[in-house]
Amino acid sequence: MAEPTFEEKLAQLENIVNQLEQGDVPLEKALDQFKTGVKLSQDLEKTLKTAEKTVTEMVSDDGTTQPFSPKDDQQ
């Protein structure tokens, strides 16, 4: 089974938050949902940090990475 996408995980987390906010979930299920929500949140944060790192680095021709520094064309 394929790993859920970022968007699917985010939708699942939003669904859990909505259910918990309604307050009509039995305690045991609420605890399970909370644990799942925390895990989803951690996964989403990791994905965002990886994306941020990718966006802020450039790969040179020799395969090394360096910080992205846009050139100022308005000199």
All heavy atoms as a GROMACS GRO file, in nm:
protein
  587
    1MET      N    1   0.084  -0.118   0.000
    1MET     CA    2   0.000   0.000   0.000
    1MET      C    3   0.089   0.124   0.000
    1MET      O    4   0.185   0.133   0.075
    1MET     CB    5  -0.091  -0.003   0.123
    1MET     CG    6  -0.194   0.105   0.125
    1MET     SD    7  -0.309   0.072   0.262
    1MET     CE    8  -0.410   0.213   0.245
    2ALA      N    9   0.056   0.220  -0.083
    2ALA     CA   10   0.137   0.341  -0.097
    2ALA      C   11   0.122   0.432   0.026
    2ALA      O   12   0.017   0.437   0.089
    2ALA     CB   13   0.095   0.417  -0.222
    3GLU      N   14   0.230   0.501   0.054
    3GLU     CA   15   0.231   0.598   0.164
    3GLU      C   16   0.135   0.712   0.128
    3GLU      O   17   0.136   0.762   0.016
    3GLU     CB   18   0.373   0.653   0.180
    3GLU     CG   19   0.389   0.763   0.280
    3GLU     CD   20   0.394   0.715   0.424
    3GLU    OE1   21   0.412   0.594   0.446
    3GLU    OE2   22   0.379   0.799   0.513
    4PRO      N   23   0.051   0.754   0.223
    4PRO     CA   24  -0.040   0.866   0.195
    4PRO      C   25   0.038   0.993   0.160
    4PRO      O   26   0.148   1.016   0.210
    4PRO     CB   27  -0.118   0.885   0.325
    4PRO     CG   28  -0.095   0.761   0.404
    4PRO     CD   29   0.034   0.702   0.357
    5THR      N   30  -0.020   1.076   0.075
    5THR     CA   31   0.044   1.201   0.037
    5THR      C   32   0.036   1.301   0.153
    5THR      O   33  -0.040   1.282   0.248
    5THR     CB   34  -0.024   1.263  -0.085
    5THR    OG1   35  -0.158   1.299  -0.050
    5THR    CG2   36  -0.024   1.169  -0.204
    6PHE      N   37   0.111   1.408   0.139
    6PHE     CA   38   0.106   1.516   0.238
    6PHE      C   39  -0.036   1.566   0.254
    6PHE      O   40  -0.086   1.583   0.366
    6PHE     CB   41   0.199   1.630   0.193
    6PHE     CG   42   0.200   1.748   0.286
    6PHE    CD1   43   0.286   1.752   0.394
    6PHE    CD2   44   0.114   1.854   0.265
    6PHE    CE1   45   0.287   1.861   0.480
    6PHE    CE2   46   0.114   1.964   0.351
    6PHE     CZ   47   0.200   1.966   0.458
    7GLU      N   48  -0.104   1.587   0.142
    7GLU     CA   49  -0.240   1.640   0.145
    7GLU      C   50  -0.337   1.543   0.212
    7GLU      O   51  -0.427   1.585   0.285
    7GLU     CB   52  -0.287   1.672   0.003
    7GLU     CG   53  -0.215   1.790  -0.061
    7GLU     CD   54  -0.075   1.758  -0.114
    7GLU    OE1   55  -0.036   1.639  -0.120
    7GLU    OE2   56  -0.004   1.853  -0.150
    8GLU      N   57  -0.319   1.413   0.188
    8GLU     CA   58  -0.405   1.313   0.252
    8GLU      C   59  -0.383   1.310   0.403
    8GLU      O   60  -0.478   1.300   0.480
    8GLU     CB   61  -0.380   1.175   0.190
    8GLU     CG   62  -0.428   1.162   0.048
    8GLU     CD   63  -0.379   1.037  -0.022
    8GLU    OE1   64  -0.277   0.977   0.020
    8GLU    OE2   65  -0.444   0.997  -0.121
    9LYS      N   66  -0.257   1.319   0.444
    9LYS     CA   67  -0.226   1.322   0.588
    9LYS      C   68  -0.284   1.447   0.653
    9LYS      O   69  -0.339   1.441   0.763
    9LYS     CB   70  -0.076   1.316   0.612
    9LYS     CG   71  -0.014   1.181   0.583
    9LYS     CD   72   0.136   1.184   0.608
    9LYS     CE   73   0.202   1.053   0.577
    9LYS     NZ   74   0.348   1.057   0.601
   10LEU      N   75  -0.273   1.560   0.585
   10LEU     CA   76  -0.327   1.685   0.638
   10LEU      C   77  -0.479   1.678   0.652
   10LEU      O   78  -0.535   1.719   0.754
   10LEU     CB   79  -0.287   1.803   0.548
   10LEU     CG   80  -0.328   1.941   0.596
   10LEU    CD1   81  -0.270   1.971   0.734
   10LEU    CD2   82  -0.283   2.047   0.495
   11ALA      N   83  -0.545   1.620   0.552
   11ALA     CA   84  -0.691   1.605   0.558
   11ALA      C   85  -0.731   1.512   0.673
   11ALA      O   86  -0.828   1.539   0.744
   11ALA     CB   87  -0.744   1.550   0.426
   12GLN      N   88  -0.654   1.406   0.694
   12GLN     CA   89  -0.683   1.313   0.804
   12GLN      C   90  -0.665   1.384   0.938
   12GLN      O   91  -0.748   1.369   1.029
   12GLN     CB   92  -0.590   1.191   0.796
   12GLN     CG   93  -0.621   1.085   0.899
   12GLN     CD   94  -0.528   0.964   0.890
   12GLN    OE1   95  -0.439   0.958   0.807
   12GLN    NE2   96  -0.550   0.868   0.978
   13LEU      N   97  -0.559   1.464   0.951
   13LEU     CA   98  -0.536   1.539   1.074
   13LEU      C   99  -0.650   1.639   1.099
   13LEU      O  100  -0.700   1.650   1.211
   13LEU     CB  101  -0.401   1.612   1.069
   13LEU     CG  102  -0.364   1.696   1.190
   13LEU    CD1  103  -0.360   1.611   1.317
   13LEU    CD2  104  -0.231   1.766   1.168
   14GLU      N  105  -0.692   1.709   0.995
   14GLU     CA  106  -0.803   1.804   1.008
   14GLU      C  107  -0.931   1.732   1.052
   14GLU      O  108  -1.006   1.783   1.136
   14GLU     CB  109  -0.826   1.878   0.877
   14GLU     CG  110  -0.716   1.977   0.846
   14GLU     CD  111  -0.728   2.038   0.707
   14GLU    OE1  112  -0.804   1.986   0.622
   14GLU    OE2  113  -0.661   2.140   0.684
   15ASN      N  114  -0.956   1.614   0.998
   15ASN     CA  115  -1.073   1.535   1.036
   15ASN      C  116  -1.067   1.496   1.184
   15ASN      O  117  -1.167   1.507   1.256
   15ASN     CB  118  -1.084   1.411   0.947
   15ASN     CG  119  -1.209   1.332   0.973
   15ASN    OD1  120  -1.316   1.388   0.994
   15ASN    ND2  121  -1.197   1.201   0.970
   16ILE      N  122  -0.951   1.453   1.229
   16ILE     CA  123  -0.934   1.416   1.370
   16ILE      C  124  -0.958   1.536   1.460
   16ILE      O  125  -1.029   1.527   1.560
   16ILE     CB  126  -0.793   1.356   1.393
   16ILE    CG1  127  -0.784   1.218   1.329
   16ILE    CG2  128  -0.760   1.349   1.542
   16ILE    CD1  129  -0.644   1.159   1.326
   17VAL      N  130  -0.899   1.651   1.424
   17VAL     CA  131  -0.917   1.772   1.504
   17VAL      C  132  -1.065   1.809   1.512
   17VAL      O  133  -1.116   1.841   1.620
   17VAL     CB  134  -0.833   1.888   1.447
   17VAL    CG1  135  -0.870   2.020   1.511
   17VAL    CG2  136  -0.684   1.860   1.465
   18ASN      N  137  -1.134   1.805   1.398
   18ASN     CA  138  -1.277   1.837   1.398
   18ASN      C  139  -1.357   1.745   1.489
   18ASN      O  140  -1.444   1.790   1.563
   18ASN     CB  141  -1.332   1.833   1.255
   18ASN     CG  142  -1.284   1.948   1.171
   18ASN    OD1  143  -1.250   2.053   1.222
   18ASN    ND2  144  -1.281   1.927   1.040
   19GLN      N  145  -1.328   1.615   1.483
   19GLN     CA  146  -1.399   1.518   1.567
   19GLN      C  147  -1.371   1.545   1.715
   19GLN      O  148  -1.463   1.541   1.798
   19GLN     CB  149  -1.359   1.376   1.531
   19GLN     CG  150  -1.417   1.329   1.399
   19GLN     CD  151  -1.375   1.185   1.367
   19GLN    OE1  152  -1.322   1.114   1.453
   19GLN    NE2  153  -1.398   1.144   1.245
   20LEU      N  154  -1.246   1.572   1.749
   20LEU     CA  155  -1.211   1.597   1.888
   20LEU      C  156  -1.272   1.727   1.938
   20LEU      O  157  -1.312   1.737   2.055
   20LEU     CB  158  -1.059   1.597   1.907
   20LEU     CG  159  -0.990   1.461   1.887
   20LEU    CD1  160  -0.838   1.477   1.896
   20LEU    CD2  161  -1.040   1.358   1.988
   21GLU      N  162  -1.278   1.827   1.852
   21GLU     CA  163  -1.338   1.955   1.892
   21GLU      C  164  -1.487   1.942   1.920
   21GLU      O  165  -1.540   2.015   2.004
   21GLU     CB  166  -1.315   2.061   1.783
   21GLU     CG  167  -1.174   2.114   1.781
   21GLU     CD  168  -1.150   2.217   1.673
   21GLU    OE1  169  -1.229   2.226   1.577
   21GLU    OE2  170  -1.050   2.288   1.685
   22GLN      N  171  -1.554   1.849   1.853
   22GLN     CA  172  -1.697   1.830   1.877
   22GLN      C  173  -1.723   1.773   2.016
   22GLN      O  174  -1.828   1.797   2.073
   22GLN     CB  175  -1.757   1.738   1.770
   22GLN     CG  176  -1.764   1.803   1.633
   22GLN     CD  177  -1.816   1.708   1.526
   22GLN    OE1  178  -1.850   1.594   1.556
   22GLN    NE2  179  -1.819   1.755   1.404
   23GLY      N  180  -1.626   1.700   2.068
   23GLY     CA  181  -1.635   1.651   2.205
   23GLY      C  182  -1.727   1.533   2.228
   23GLY      O  183  -1.750   1.495   2.342
   24ASP      N  184  -1.778   1.472   2.124
   24ASP     CA  185  -1.870   1.360   2.142
   24ASP      C  186  -1.805   1.226   2.111
   24ASP      O  187  -1.871   1.127   2.082
   24ASP     CB  188  -1.997   1.379   2.058
   24ASP     CG  189  -1.969   1.394   1.909
   24ASP    OD1  190  -1.851   1.402   1.871
   24ASP    OD2  191  -2.066   1.397   1.832
   25VAL      N  192  -1.671   1.221   2.121
   25VAL     CA  193  -1.596   1.098   2.096
   25VAL      C  194  -1.567   1.031   2.230
   25VAL      O  195  -1.523   1.099   2.324
   25VAL     CB  196  -1.463   1.131   2.022
   25VAL    CG1  197  -1.382   1.005   1.999
   25VAL    CG2  198  -1.490   1.204   1.892
   26PRO      N  199  -1.593   0.901   2.242
   26PRO     CA  200  -1.560   0.831   2.368
   26PRO      C  201  -1.411   0.849   2.402
   26PRO      O  202  -1.326   0.862   2.313
   26PRO     CB  203  -1.590   0.685   2.338
   26PRO     CG  204  -1.683   0.687   2.221
   26PRO     CD  205  -1.649   0.810   2.143
   27LEU      N  206  -1.381   0.851   2.530
   27LEU     CA  207  -1.246   0.880   2.577
   27LEU      C  208  -1.140   0.792   2.512
   27LEU      O  209  -1.037   0.842   2.466
   27LEU     CB  210  -1.239   0.866   2.730
   27LEU     CG  211  -1.103   0.894   2.792
   27LEU    CD1  212  -1.058   1.037   2.761
   27LEU    CD2  213  -1.107   0.871   2.941
   28GLU      N  214  -1.163   0.662   2.506
   28GLU     CA  215  -1.063   0.570   2.450
   28GLU      C  216  -1.036   0.603   2.303
   28GLU      O  217  -0.921   0.605   2.259
   28GLU     CB  218  -1.107   0.424   2.464
   28GLU     CG  219  -1.112   0.373   2.606
   28GLU     CD  220  -1.240   0.413   2.681
   28GLU    OE1  221  -1.336   0.465   2.617
   28GLU    OE2  222  -1.243   0.396   2.804
   29LYS      N  223  -1.142   0.630   2.229
   29LYS     CA  224  -1.126   0.664   2.087
   29LYS      C  225  -1.059   0.800   2.074
   29LYS      O  226  -0.974   0.820   1.986
   29LYS     CB  227  -1.261   0.664   2.016
   29LYS     CG  228  -1.249   0.689   1.868
   29LYS     CD  229  -1.381   0.677   1.794
   29LYS     CE  230  -1.359   0.702   1.647
   29LYS     NZ  231  -1.482   0.698   1.569
   30ALA      N  232  -1.093   0.894   2.161
   30ALA     CA  233  -1.031   1.026   2.158
   30ALA      C  234  -0.881   1.016   2.183
   30ALA      O  235  -0.802   1.084   2.116
   30ALA     CB  236  -1.097   1.118   2.261
   31LEU      N  237  -0.840   0.932   2.276
   31LEU     CA  238  -0.697   0.914   2.303
   31LEU      C  239  -0.626   0.853   2.183
   31LEU      O  240  -0.516   0.896   2.147
   31LEU     CB  241  -0.676   0.827   2.427
   31LEU     CG  242  -0.710   0.893   2.560
   31LEU    CD1  243  -0.703   0.792   2.674
   31LEU    CD2  244  -0.615   1.009   2.587
   32ASP      N  245  -0.688   0.754   2.120
   32ASP     CA  246  -0.630   0.693   2.000
   32ASP      C  247  -0.619   0.796   1.888
   32ASP      O  248  -0.517   0.804   1.819
   32ASP     CB  249  -0.714   0.574   1.952
   32ASP     CG  250  -0.696   0.451   2.040
   32ASP    OD1  251  -0.594   0.442   2.113
   32ASP    OD2  252  -0.783   0.361   2.034
   33GLN      N  253  -0.723   0.876   1.870
   33GLN     CA  254  -0.720   0.978   1.766
   33GLN      C  255  -0.614   1.084   1.797
   33GLN      O  256  -0.546   1.131   1.707
   33GLN     CB  257  -0.857   1.045   1.752
   33GLN     CG  258  -0.960   0.956   1.685
   33GLN     CD  259  -1.093   1.028   1.669
   33GLN    OE1  260  -1.137   1.099   1.758
   33GLN    NE2  261  -1.157   1.006   1.556
   34PHE      N  262  -0.602   1.119   1.923
   34PHE     CA  263  -0.500   1.216   1.962
   34PHE      C  264  -0.360   1.165   1.928
   34PHE      O  265  -0.279   1.237   1.871
   34PHE     CB  266  -0.510   1.248   2.112
   34PHE     CG  267  -0.408   1.347   2.158
   34PHE    CD1  268  -0.424   1.482   2.133
   34PHE    CD2  269  -0.294   1.304   2.226
   34PHE    CE1  270  -0.328   1.574   2.175
   34PHE    CE2  271  -0.199   1.395   2.268
   34PHE     CZ  272  -0.215   1.530   2.243
   35LYS      N  273  -0.333   1.038   1.962
   35LYS     CA  274  -0.203   0.978   1.930
   35LYS      C  275  -0.179   0.977   1.780
   35LYS      O  276  -0.069   1.009   1.734
   35LYS     CB  277  -0.194   0.836   1.986
   35LYS     CG  278  -0.185   0.830   2.136
   35LYS     CD  279  -0.184   0.685   2.183
   35LYS     CE  280  -0.191   0.674   2.333
   35LYS     NZ  281  -0.198   0.535   2.380
   36THR      N  282  -0.281   0.941   1.704
   36THR     CA  283  -0.269   0.940   1.558
   36THR      C  284  -0.244   1.081   1.507
   36THR      O  285  -0.161   1.103   1.419
   36THR     CB  286  -0.397   0.882   1.494
   36THR    OG1  287  -0.416   0.748   1.541
   36THR    CG2  288  -0.388   0.882   1.342
   37GLY      N  289  -0.314   1.178   1.564
   37GLY     CA  290  -0.296   1.318   1.525
   37GLY      C  291  -0.156   1.368   1.551
   37GLY      O  292  -0.098   1.439   1.469
   38VAL      N  293  -0.101   1.332   1.666
   38VAL     CA  294   0.036   1.372   1.699
   38VAL      C  295   0.134   1.313   1.598
   38VAL      O  296   0.223   1.382   1.547
   38VAL     CB  297   0.074   1.332   1.843
   38VAL    CG1  298   0.223   1.348   1.869
   38VAL    CG2  299  -0.007   1.413   1.944
   39LYS      N  300   0.116   1.186   1.565
   39LYS     CA  301   0.203   1.119   1.467
   39LYS      C  302   0.191   1.186   1.331
   39LYS      O  303   0.292   1.212   1.264
   39LYS     CB  304   0.167   0.970   1.458
   39LYS     CG  305   0.236   0.894   1.348
   39LYS     CD  306   0.376   0.852   1.386
   39LYS     CE  307   0.435   0.753   1.289
   39LYS     NZ  308   0.505   0.812   1.178
   40LEU      N  309   0.068   1.215   1.289
   40LEU     CA  310   0.048   1.282   1.161
   40LEU      C  311   0.115   1.419   1.162
   40LEU      O  312   0.180   1.458   1.064
   40LEU     CB  313  -0.102   1.297   1.131
   40LEU     CG  314  -0.175   1.170   1.089
   40LEU    CD1  315  -0.326   1.193   1.095
   40LEU    CD2  316  -0.132   1.129   0.949
   41SER      N  317   0.100   1.492   1.271
   41SER     CA  318   0.160   1.624   1.283
   41SER      C  319   0.312   1.616   1.271
   41SER      O  320   0.374   1.698   1.202
   41SER     CB  321   0.119   1.686   1.416
   41SER     OG  322   0.180   1.810   1.434
   42GLN      N  323   0.371   1.518   1.335
   42GLN     CA  324   0.516   1.501   1.327
   42GLN      C  325   0.560   1.466   1.185
   42GLN      O  326   0.660   1.518   1.134
   42GLN     CB  327   0.562   1.392   1.424
   42GLN     CG  328   0.548   1.432   1.569
   42GLN     CD  329   0.568   1.316   1.666
   42GLN    OE1  330   0.558   1.198   1.629
   42GLN    NE2  331   0.597   1.348   1.791
   43ASP      N  332   0.484   1.378   1.118
   43ASP     CA  333   0.515   1.341   0.980
   43ASP      C  334   0.505   1.463   0.887
   43ASP      O  335   0.591   1.484   0.800
   43ASP     CB  336   0.421   1.232   0.930
   43ASP     CG  337   0.446   1.096   0.993
   43ASP    OD1  338   0.550   1.078   1.061
   43ASP    OD2  339   0.360   1.007   0.975
   44LEU      N  340   0.400   1.542   0.906
   44LEU     CA  341   0.381   1.661   0.823
   44LEU      C  342   0.492   1.761   0.845
   44LEU      O  343   0.544   1.821   0.750
   44LEU     CB  344   0.244   1.724   0.852
   44LEU     CG  345   0.123   1.641   0.807
   44LEU    CD1  346  -0.005   1.699   0.867
   44LEU    CD2  347   0.114   1.634   0.656
   45GLU      N  348   0.532   1.781   0.971
   45GLU     CA  349   0.640   1.874   1.001
   45GLU      C  350   0.771   1.828   0.937
   45GLU      O  351   0.846   1.908   0.880
   45GLU     CB  352   0.658   1.888   1.152
   45GLU     CG  353   0.765   1.988   1.189
   45GLU     CD  354   0.779   2.007   1.340
   45GLU    OE1  355   0.715   1.935   1.418
   45GLU    OE2  356   0.857   2.095   1.379
   46LYS      N  357   0.798   1.699   0.942
   46LYS     CA  358   0.919   1.644   0.881
   46LYS      C  359   0.918   1.668   0.730
   46LYS      O  360   1.019   1.709   0.672
   46LYS     CB  361   0.930   1.495   0.912
   46LYS     CG  362   1.053   1.430   0.855
   46LYS     CD  363   1.058   1.282   0.889
   46LYS     CE  364   1.176   1.214   0.823
   46LYS     NZ  365   1.176   1.069   0.844
   47THR      N  366   0.804   1.645   0.667
   47THR     CA  367   0.792   1.668   0.523
   47THR      C  368   0.816   1.814   0.489
   47THR      O  369   0.887   1.846   0.393
   47THR     CB  370   0.653   1.624   0.473
   47THR    OG1  371   0.635   1.485   0.502
   47THR    CG2  372   0.637   1.647   0.324
   48LEU      N  373   0.758   1.904   0.569
   48LEU     CA  374   0.777   2.048   0.544
   48LEU      C  375   0.922   2.090   0.562
   48LEU      O  376   0.975   2.170   0.484
   48LEU     CB  377   0.686   2.129   0.636
   48LEU     CG  378   0.539   2.128   0.601
   48LEU    CD1  379   0.458   2.200   0.709
   48LEU    CD2  380   0.514   2.191   0.465
   49LYS      N  381   0.988   2.037   0.663
   49LYS     CA  382   1.129   2.072   0.686
   49LYS      C  383   1.216   2.022   0.571
   49LYS      O  384   1.308   2.091   0.528
   49LYS     CB  385   1.177   2.016   0.820
   49LYS     CG  386   1.128   2.096   0.938
   49LYS     CD  387   1.184   2.045   1.068
   49LYS     CE  388   1.131   2.132   1.182
   49LYS     NZ  389   1.191   2.098   1.310
   50THR      N  390   1.186   1.902   0.522
   50THR     CA  391   1.261   1.847   0.409
   50THR      C  392   1.238   1.933   0.285
   50THR      O  393   1.333   1.964   0.212
   50THR     CB  394   1.219   1.702   0.381
   50THR    OG1  395   1.245   1.623   0.498
   50THR    CG2  396   1.293   1.643   0.263
   51ALA      N  397   1.115   1.973   0.262
   51ALA     CA  398   1.083   2.058   0.147
   51ALA      C  399   1.153   2.193   0.159
   51ALA      O  400   1.208   2.244   0.061
   51ALA     CB  401   0.933   2.077   0.135
   52GLU      N  402   1.153   2.250   0.280
   52GLU     CA  403   1.220   2.378   0.302
   52GLU      C  404   1.369   2.367   0.273
   52GLU      O  405   1.427   2.453   0.208
   52GLU     CB  406   1.197   2.426   0.445
   52GLU     CG  407   1.264   2.558   0.476
   52GLU     CD  408   1.245   2.602   0.620
   52GLU    OE1  409   1.225   2.515   0.708
   52GLU    OE2  410   1.250   2.723   0.645
   53LYS      N  411   1.430   2.259   0.319
   53LYS     CA  412   1.572   2.238   0.297
   53LYS      C  413   1.600   2.226   0.147
   53LYS      O  414   1.696   2.283   0.096
   53LYS     CB  415   1.621   2.114   0.370
   53LYS     CG  416   1.768   2.089   0.355
   53LYS     CD  417   1.814   1.966   0.432
   53LYS     CE  418   1.963   1.946   0.410
   53LYS     NZ  419   2.008   1.815   0.447
   54THR      N  420   1.516   2.154   0.076
   54THR     CA  421   1.533   2.135  -0.067
   54THR      C  422   1.521   2.268  -0.140
   54THR      O  423   1.599   2.298  -0.230
   54THR     CB  424   1.428   2.037  -0.122
   54THR    OG1  425   1.444   1.911  -0.055
   54THR    CG2  426   1.441   2.016  -0.271
   55VAL      N  427   1.425   2.349  -0.100
   55VAL     CA  428   1.402   2.478  -0.166
   55VAL      C  429   1.516   2.575  -0.137
   55VAL      O  430   1.549   2.658  -0.222
   55VAL     CB  431   1.267   2.537  -0.122
   55VAL    CG1  432   1.251   2.681  -0.164
   55VAL    CG2  433   1.152   2.453  -0.176
   56THR      N  434   1.577   2.566  -0.022
   56THR     CA  435   1.681   2.663   0.016
   56THR      C  436   1.822   2.617  -0.020
   56THR      O  437   1.918   2.684   0.016
   56THR     CB  438   1.675   2.695   0.166
   56THR    OG1  439   1.692   2.574   0.240
   56THR    CG2  440   1.545   2.762   0.202
   57GLU      N  441   1.835   2.505  -0.090
   57GLU     CA  442   1.966   2.458  -0.132
   57GLU      C  443   1.968   2.440  -0.283
   57GLU      O  444   1.867   2.408  -0.344
   57GLU     CB  445   2.003   2.325  -0.068
   57GLU     CG  446   2.033   2.333   0.078
   57GLU     CD  447   2.081   2.201   0.136
   57GLU    OE1  448   2.061   2.096   0.073
   57GLU    OE2  449   2.138   2.204   0.245
   58MET      N  450   2.084   2.462  -0.340
   58MET     CA  451   2.103   2.435  -0.482
   58MET      C  452   2.203   2.321  -0.494
   58MET      O  453   2.292   2.306  -0.412
   58MET     CB  454   2.161   2.558  -0.552
   58MET     CG  455   2.067   2.674  -0.563
   58MET     SD  456   2.134   2.817  -0.655
   58MET     CE  457   2.298   2.778  -0.698
   59VAL      N  458   2.187   2.242  -0.598
   59VAL     CA  459   2.281   2.135  -0.624
   59VAL      C  460   2.370   2.180  -0.740
   59VAL      O  461   2.322   2.216  -0.847
   59VAL     CB  462   2.208   2.004  -0.659
   59VAL    CG1  463   2.309   1.895  -0.693
   59VAL    CG2  464   2.118   1.961  -0.546
   60SER      N  465   2.501   2.179  -0.716
   60SER     CA  466   2.594   2.219  -0.821
   60SER      C  467   2.617   2.105  -0.918
   60SER      O  468   2.572   1.992  -0.897
   60SER     CB  469   2.726   2.266  -0.759
   60SER     OG  470   2.787   2.159  -0.692
   61ASP      N  471   2.689   2.132  -1.025
   61ASP     CA  472   2.715   2.032  -1.127
   61ASP      C  473   2.788   1.909  -1.074
   61ASP      O  474   2.769   1.798  -1.124
   61ASP     CB  475   2.795   2.093  -1.243
   61ASP     CG  476   2.714   2.195  -1.321
   61ASP    OD1  477   2.590   2.187  -1.317
   61ASP    OD2  478   2.776   2.281  -1.386
   62ASP      N  479   2.870   1.928  -0.971
   62ASP     CA  480   2.945   1.814  -0.917
   62ASP      C  481   2.867   1.737  -0.810
   62ASP      O  482   2.919   1.647  -0.747
   62ASP     CB  483   3.081   1.857  -0.864
   62ASP     CG  484   3.071   1.952  -0.745
   62ASP    OD1  485   2.959   1.985  -0.702
   62ASP    OD2  486   3.178   1.994  -0.695
   63GLY      N  487   2.739   1.775  -0.788
   63GLY     CA  488   2.654   1.702  -0.694
   63GLY      C  489   2.656   1.754  -0.552
   63GLY      O  490   2.584   1.703  -0.468
   64THR      N  491   2.737   1.854  -0.524
   64THR     CA  492   2.738   1.911  -0.389
   64THR      C  493   2.625   2.012  -0.375
   64THR      O  494   2.577   2.068  -0.474
   64THR     CB  495   2.873   1.979  -0.357
   64THR    OG1  496   2.896   2.084  -0.451
   64THR    CG2  497   2.987   1.879  -0.362
   65THR      N  498   2.585   2.035  -0.252
   65THR     CA  499   2.478   2.132  -0.228
   65THR      C  500   2.538   2.258  -0.167
   65THR      O  501   2.641   2.255  -0.100
   65THR     CB  502   2.371   2.076  -0.133
   65THR    OG1  503   2.431   2.042  -0.009
   65THR    CG2  504   2.301   1.956  -0.193
   66GLN      N  505   2.471   2.367  -0.193
   66GLN     CA  506   2.511   2.495  -0.135
   66GLN      C  507   2.386   2.577  -0.111
   66GLN      O  508   2.285   2.556  -0.177
   66GLN     CB  509   2.606   2.568  -0.229
   66GLN     CG  510   2.551   2.592  -0.369
   66GLN     CD  511   2.658   2.640  -0.466
   66GLN    OE1  512   2.776   2.638  -0.435
   66GLN    NE2  513   2.618   2.684  -0.581
   67PRO      N  514   2.391   2.670  -0.016
   67PRO     CA  515   2.273   2.753   0.011
   67PRO      C  516   2.232   2.830  -0.113
   67PRO      O  517   2.315   2.875  -0.190
   67PRO     CB  518   2.320   2.848   0.122
   67PRO     CG  519   2.440   2.783   0.180
   67PRO     CD  520   2.501   2.701   0.072
   68PHE      N  521   2.104   2.842  -0.132
   68PHE     CA  522   2.050   2.918  -0.245
   68PHE      C  523   2.067   3.066  -0.217
   68PHE      O  524   2.031   3.116  -0.112
   68PHE     CB  525   1.903   2.885  -0.265
   68PHE     CG  526   1.839   2.964  -0.376
   68PHE    CD1  527   1.868   2.936  -0.509
   68PHE    CD2  528   1.750   3.066  -0.349
   68PHE    CE1  529   1.811   3.008  -0.611
   68PHE    CE2  530   1.691   3.138  -0.452
   68PHE     CZ  531   1.722   3.110  -0.582
   69SER      N  532   2.124   3.136  -0.312
   69SER     CA  533   2.144   3.280  -0.299
   69SER      C  534   2.106   3.346  -0.431
   69SER      O  535   2.184   3.345  -0.525
   69SER     CB  536   2.290   3.309  -0.265
   69SER     OG  537   2.311   3.447  -0.256
   70PRO      N  538   1.984   3.402  -0.438
   70PRO     CA  539   1.944   3.463  -0.565
   70PRO      C  540   2.033   3.582  -0.597
   70PRO      O  541   2.073   3.657  -0.510
   70PRO     CB  542   1.799   3.507  -0.540
   70PRO     CG  543   1.780   3.504  -0.393
   70PRO     CD  544   1.884   3.414  -0.335
   71LYS      N  545   2.062   3.596  -0.724
   71LYS     CA  546   2.147   3.707  -0.768
   71LYS      C  547   2.064   3.834  -0.774
   71LYS      O  548   1.948   3.832  -0.816
   71LYS     CB  549   2.208   3.677  -0.904
   71LYS     CG  550   2.307   3.565  -0.899
   71LYS     CD  551   2.365   3.537  -1.034
   71LYS     CE  552   2.463   3.419  -1.022
   71LYS     NZ  553   2.514   3.376  -1.148
   72ASP      N  554   2.123   3.943  -0.731
   72ASP     CA  555   2.054   4.071  -0.735
   72ASP      C  556   2.077   4.134  -0.871
   72ASP      O  557   2.184   4.183  -0.902
   72ASP     CB  558   2.107   4.163  -0.623
   72ASP     CG  559   2.027   4.292  -0.612
   72ASP    OD1  560   1.920   4.302  -0.673
   72ASP    OD2  561   2.074   4.380  -0.539
   73ASP      N  562   1.974   4.129  -0.958
   73ASP     CA  563   1.986   4.180  -1.094
   73ASP      C  564   1.962   4.329  -1.103
   73ASP      O  565   1.966   4.386  -1.210
   73ASP     CB  566   1.886   4.107  -1.187
   73ASP     CG  567   1.921   3.960  -1.202
   73ASP    OD1  568   2.040   3.927  -1.193
   73ASP    OD2  569   1.828   3.880  -1.222
   74GLN      N  570   1.936   4.397  -0.992
   74GLN     CA  571   1.901   4.537  -0.996
   74GLN      C  572   2.018   4.626  -0.956
   74GLN      O  573   2.000   4.729  -0.897
   74GLN     CB  574   1.781   4.563  -0.905
   74GLN     CG  575   1.660   4.487  -0.948
   74GLN     CD  576   1.541   4.514  -0.856
   74GLN    OE1  577   1.549   4.597  -0.767
   74GLN    NE2  578   1.432   4.445  -0.880
   75GLN      N  579   2.140   4.588  -0.987
   75GLN     CA  580   2.257   4.669  -0.951
   75GLN      C  581   2.279   4.779  -1.049
   75GLN      O  582   2.262   4.776  -1.160
   75GLN     CB  583   2.382   4.581  -0.942
   75GLN     CG  584   2.373   4.486  -0.827
   75GLN     CD  585   2.499   4.401  -0.818
   75GLN    OE1  586   2.592   4.411  -0.898
   75GLN    NE2  587   2.503   4.316  -0.719
   0.00000   0.00000   0.00000
